[in-house]
Amino acid sequence: MKVLVVVDMQNDFIDGSLGTKEAQKIVPGVVEKIRNFKGRVIATRDTHGRDYLNSAEGKQLPVVHCVKDTEGWQIRPEVEEAIREKTGSRILDKPTFGSVELGEYMRQLDQTEGPVEEITLIGLCTDICVISNALLLKAYLPEVPIRVEASCCAGVTPESHEQALGAMKMCQITII
């Protein structure tokens, strides 16, 4: 089984409080990738509480974003529609950069419905949540090839996007 992981394609990261023009540009490609993907689609959703600024992350990044049940927390409508069209798709909320629940879910899939042959990641932000989840998945399933599709990812800046791709490549994650 092949799995596509769609990381944090939420309004706040696209054109909301932490949005960028690079994030806006990848939306059509992400929708196309999801619709054409032959396999299981799993999405993550960055999820914070109203007390975000008091959290460890909030003290380092004091920009309120992805507060549960707000417009910014929602997955971009056309992306969510494409995800929900896929049989067996799932959306996992995560309170931090990398999702332990995602790693555990992928290991469970591998053991019960697998084998998981390959995992491809797309989404936002390359240099924070994409890299965190790619490395986490590599730790949970070290023998499964992990790929990141660079054209369907965007970082906080173009430079940090490229740096993250380079770091993942060094960790035996294939960049396509």
KARA-V818887 format. One record per pair of residues at least 4 apart in sequence whose C-alpha atoms are under 7 Angstrom apart, sorted by sequence separation. I is the first residue (numbers start at 1). J is the second residue. D is the distance in whole Angstrom. If there is no record, write none. Layout:
BEGIN
i | j | d
I | J | D
I | J | D
END
This chain:
BEGIN
i | j | d
9 | 13 | 7
10 | 14 | 6
11 | 15 | 6
12 | 16 | 4
13 | 17 | 7
15 | 19 | 4
19 | 23 | 7
20 | 24 | 6
21 | 25 | 6
22 | 26 | 7
23 | 27 | 7
26 | 30 | 6
27 | 31 | 6
28 | 32 | 6
29 | 33 | 6
30 | 34 | 6
31 | 35 | 6
32 | 36 | 6
33 | 37 | 6
48 | 52 | 6
51 | 55 | 7
54 | 58 | 6
55 | 59 | 6
56 | 60 | 7
57 | 61 | 6
58 | 62 | 5
69 | 73 | 6
70 | 74 | 7
75 | 79 | 7
76 | 80 | 6
77 | 81 | 6
78 | 82 | 6
79 | 83 | 6
80 | 84 | 6
81 | 85 | 6
82 | 86 | 7
99 | 103 | 7
100 | 104 | 6
101 | 105 | 6
102 | 106 | 6
103 | 107 | 6
104 | 108 | 6
105 | 109 | 6
106 | 110 | 6
107 | 111 | 6
108 | 112 | 6
109 | 113 | 5
110 | 114 | 4
111 | 115 | 7
125 | 129 | 5
126 | 130 | 5
127 | 131 | 6
128 | 132 | 6
129 | 133 | 6
130 | 134 | 6
131 | 135 | 6
132 | 136 | 6
133 | 137 | 6
134 | 138 | 6
135 | 139 | 6
136 | 140 | 6
137 | 141 | 6
138 | 142 | 5
149 | 153 | 7
156 | 160 | 6
157 | 161 | 6
158 | 162 | 6
159 | 163 | 6
160 | 164 | 6
161 | 165 | 6
162 | 166 | 6
163 | 167 | 6
164 | 168 | 6
165 | 169 | 6
166 | 170 | 6
167 | 171 | 7
168 | 172 | 7
169 | 173 | 5
11 | 16 | 6
12 | 17 | 5
13 | 18 | 5
14 | 19 | 4
15 | 20 | 6
53 | 58 | 4
54 | 59 | 6
68 | 73 | 6
75 | 80 | 6
84 | 89 | 6
94 | 99 | 6
109 | 114 | 6
110 | 115 | 5
124 | 129 | 7
125 | 130 | 6
126 | 131 | 6
155 | 160 | 6
156 | 161 | 7
168 | 173 | 5
169 | 174 | 6
12 | 18 | 6
13 | 19 | 4
14 | 20 | 6
52 | 58 | 5
53 | 59 | 6
66 | 72 | 5
67 | 73 | 6
83 | 89 | 6
110 | 116 | 5
124 | 130 | 6
155 | 161 | 4
169 | 175 | 6
12 | 19 | 6
65 | 72 | 7
66 | 73 | 4
123 | 130 | 7
154 | 161 | 6
138 | 146 | 7
14 | 23 | 5
15 | 24 | 7
53 | 62 | 6
14 | 24 | 5
165 | 175 | 7
53 | 64 | 7
52 | 64 | 7
134 | 146 | 7
50 | 67 | 6
48 | 66 | 6
49 | 67 | 5
47 | 66 | 6
48 | 67 | 5
49 | 68 | 6
46 | 66 | 6
47 | 67 | 6
48 | 68 | 6
47 | 68 | 6
150 | 175 | 6
47 | 73 | 7
118 | 144 | 6
119 | 145 | 6
120 | 146 | 6
121 | 147 | 6
122 | 148 | 6
147 | 173 | 6
148 | 174 | 6
149 | 175 | 6
150 | 176 | 6
117 | 144 | 6
118 | 145 | 5
119 | 146 | 5
120 | 147 | 5
121 | 148 | 5
122 | 149 | 6
126 | 153 | 6
146 | 173 | 5
147 | 174 | 5
148 | 175 | 5
149 | 176 | 5
116 | 144 | 7
118 | 146 | 6
119 | 147 | 6
120 | 148 | 5
121 | 149 | 6
125 | 153 | 7
126 | 154 | 5
127 | 155 | 5
146 | 174 | 6
147 | 175 | 6
148 | 176 | 6
123 | 152 | 6
124 | 153 | 6
125 | 154 | 6
126 | 155 | 5
127 | 156 | 7
147 | 176 | 7
122 | 152 | 5
123 | 153 | 5
124 | 154 | 6
125 | 155 | 5
97 | 128 | 6
98 | 129 | 6
122 | 153 | 5
123 | 154 | 7
124 | 155 | 7
125 | 156 | 6
97 | 129 | 5
103 | 136 | 7
107 | 140 | 7
127 | 160 | 6
131 | 164 | 7
98 | 132 | 5
99 | 133 | 6
103 | 137 | 5
107 | 141 | 7
127 | 161 | 5
97 | 132 | 6
98 | 133 | 5
126 | 161 | 5
3 | 39 | 6
4 | 40 | 6
5 | 41 | 6
6 | 42 | 6
7 | 43 | 6
8 | 44 | 5
2 | 39 | 5
3 | 40 | 5
4 | 41 | 5
5 | 42 | 5
6 | 43 | 4
7 | 44 | 5
8 | 45 | 5
103 | 140 | 6
127 | 164 | 5
131 | 168 | 7
1 | 39 | 6
2 | 40 | 6
3 | 41 | 6
4 | 42 | 6
5 | 43 | 5
6 | 44 | 6
7 | 45 | 7
8 | 46 | 6
98 | 136 | 7
126 | 164 | 6
41 | 83 | 7
41 | 86 | 7
45 | 91 | 7
47 | 93 | 6
31 | 78 | 7
35 | 82 | 6
42 | 89 | 5
43 | 90 | 6
44 | 91 | 6
45 | 92 | 6
46 | 93 | 6
47 | 94 | 6
48 | 95 | 6
17 | 65 | 6
31 | 79 | 5
34 | 82 | 6
40 | 88 | 6
41 | 89 | 5
42 | 90 | 5
43 | 91 | 5
44 | 92 | 5
45 | 93 | 5
46 | 94 | 5
47 | 95 | 5
34 | 83 | 7
40 | 89 | 6
41 | 90 | 7
42 | 91 | 6
43 | 92 | 6
44 | 93 | 6
45 | 94 | 6
46 | 95 | 6
44 | 94 | 7
46 | 96 | 7
31 | 82 | 6
12 | 65 | 6
12 | 66 | 6
16 | 72 | 6
11 | 71 | 7
12 | 72 | 4
11 | 72 | 5
12 | 73 | 7
10 | 72 | 6
11 | 73 | 6
10 | 73 | 6
11 | 74 | 6
10 | 74 | 5
11 | 75 | 6
10 | 75 | 4
11 | 76 | 5
9 | 75 | 6
10 | 76 | 5
9 | 76 | 6
1 | 114 | 6
1 | 115 | 6
2 | 116 | 6
9 | 123 | 6
1 | 116 | 5
2 | 117 | 6
3 | 118 | 6
4 | 119 | 6
5 | 120 | 6
6 | 121 | 6
7 | 122 | 6
8 | 123 | 6
9 | 124 | 6
1 | 117 | 5
2 | 118 | 5
3 | 119 | 5
4 | 120 | 5
5 | 121 | 5
6 | 122 | 5
7 | 123 | 5
8 | 124 | 6
2 | 119 | 6
3 | 120 | 6
4 | 121 | 6
5 | 122 | 6
6 | 123 | 5
7 | 124 | 6
30 | 152 | 6
7 | 130 | 6
29 | 152 | 6
26 | 152 | 5
26 | 153 | 7
23 | 154 | 5
22 | 154 | 6
END
